[in-house]
Amino acid sequence: MESALVIVIGVMTATGVYLMLASNLLCYLFGLILLSNAANLVIFVAGRLTRVVPPLIPKGAEAPVEPVANALPQAMILTAIVIGFGLLAFTLALVVGCYRELGTIDADNMRLAEPLSEPSTDSSPEHRGD
């Protein structure tokens, strides 16, 4: 089961990186979601997939009486999900702002801060004003 999840993680990571390299900002957003979920699965698989009881200590005992599941990866994944959702919401707000301001979500067409024409690189005397 873990080897199948490792393959899924690899495919999700590769697809996420591929989508993040696209010039469309919505593709970037979907790539970010895939990469975030792939990172959550990495933490999940690193905690090992086992079917054991929750880490609860019975009343009167000082330690669990049988093998227990590790709660740390589950807590880390929950935290990563919240952080990933916040990052997604912030990025979506930036994409919507870019679309409202520039009228496009294509990163190649967002050239507001760049000059419209390239400056002349010709250094001949008739162009220099000598």
C-alpha distance (Angstrom), angle and dihedral (degrees) to the residues before:
residue distance angle dihedral
M1 . . .
E2 3.78 . .
S3 3.81 92.3 .
A4 3.82 90.5 54.1
L5 3.80 90.1 50.8
V6 3.80 90.5 49.2
I7 3.81 89.6 55.5
V8 3.82 90.4 47.8
I9 3.81 89.8 49.7
G10 3.80 90.8 51.1
V11 3.80 92.7 49.6
M12 3.81 91.8 46.7
T13 3.80 92.1 49.0
A14 3.80 93.5 47.6
T15 3.80 92.2 46.7
G16 3.80 91.6 46.6
V17 3.79 93.0 51.4
Y18 3.81 91.1 45.8
L19 3.80 91.5 51.7
M20 3.80 92.2 46.0
L21 3.82 90.0 56.1
A22 3.83 91.7 57.5
S23 3.79 119.3 103.7
N24 3.82 92.9 -128.8
L25 3.79 111.7 93.1
L26 3.82 93.7 -146.8
C27 3.80 89.4 56.4
Y28 3.80 87.0 50.4
L29 3.79 89.4 52.6
F30 3.82 93.1 50.8
G31 3.81 89.7 47.4
L32 3.79 89.7 52.5
I33 3.81 90.3 52.3
L34 3.82 91.8 49.7
L35 3.80 92.6 47.4
S36 3.80 91.3 49.2
N37 3.80 92.1 50.7
A38 3.80 91.0 46.5
A39 3.80 89.2 54.6
N40 3.82 89.7 51.0
L41 3.81 90.3 52.0
V42 3.81 90.4 49.8
I43 3.80 89.8 56.7
F44 3.80 90.0 45.4
V45 3.82 93.7 51.9
A46 3.82 92.0 43.2
G47 3.83 87.8 60.1
R48 3.84 89.3 57.6
L49 3.75 124.4 -118.4
T50 3.80 107.3 -102.2
R51 3.78 134.7 151.6
V52 3.76 104.1 -134.5
V53 3.78 134.7 132.4
P54 3.81 123.2 -81.7
P55 3.82 115.8 -87.9
L56 3.80 96.3 -97.7
I57 3.80 123.3 140.7
P58 3.81 115.2 -142.6
K59 3.78 118.8 -123.1
G60 3.80 111.4 -84.4
A61 3.83 95.0 18.5
E62 3.79 125.6 106.7
A63 3.80 96.6 -152.2
P64 3.80 137.6 18.7
V65 3.79 111.8 -77.8
E66 3.85 95.9 -141.0
P67 3.81 136.3 23.8
V68 3.79 112.0 -63.5
A69 3.79 135.9 -159.5
N70 3.79 118.8 -100.5
A71 3.81 108.1 -109.7
L72 3.81 96.3 -169.1
P73 3.85 97.4 79.7
Q74 3.79 90.0 47.5
A75 3.80 91.5 52.2
M76 3.81 91.2 46.2
I77 3.81 91.5 50.9
L78 3.79 91.0 50.0
T79 3.79 90.0 51.9
A80 3.81 91.3 46.1
I81 3.82 90.9 51.2
V82 3.80 90.9 54.1
I83 3.80 92.7 46.7
G84 3.81 91.3 46.0
F85 3.80 91.3 51.2
G86 3.81 90.7 50.5
L87 3.80 90.9 49.7
L88 3.81 90.0 48.1
A89 3.82 92.2 50.6
F90 3.82 91.5 48.5
T91 3.81 92.4 47.9
L92 3.80 91.7 47.1
A93 3.82 89.4 52.1
L94 3.82 89.1 51.9
V95 3.82 91.7 49.8
V96 3.81 91.8 49.5
G97 3.82 90.3 47.7
C98 3.81 91.3 49.9
Y99 3.80 91.0 49.5
R100 3.80 92.6 49.5
E101 3.80 93.4 46.8
L102 3.81 101.1 38.9
G103 3.81 103.3 21.6
T104 3.80 94.6 -129.2
I105 3.79 140.2 77.2
D106 3.80 94.3 -157.8
A107 3.80 108.4 109.2
D108 3.81 92.2 -151.9
N109 3.81 91.0 59.8
M110 3.81 94.1 50.1
R111 3.78 98.4 95.1
L112 3.81 100.2 137.4
A113 3.82 95.0 127.7
E114 3.81 95.1 43.5
P115 3.81 124.8 84.1
L116 3.81 116.5 -99.4
S117 3.80 94.8 -129.3
E118 3.75 132.5 29.5
P119 3.82 115.4 -109.3
S120 3.78 115.3 -111.7
T121 3.79 113.9 -96.9
D122 3.81 94.0 -170.0
S123 3.82 109.5 118.8
S124 3.80 98.9 -173.6
P125 3.84 116.2 136.1
E126 3.81 94.7 -111.2
H127 3.81 90.6 58.9
R128 3.79 95.9 45.1
G129 3.81 96.1 59.0
D130 3.85 96.0 -119.1
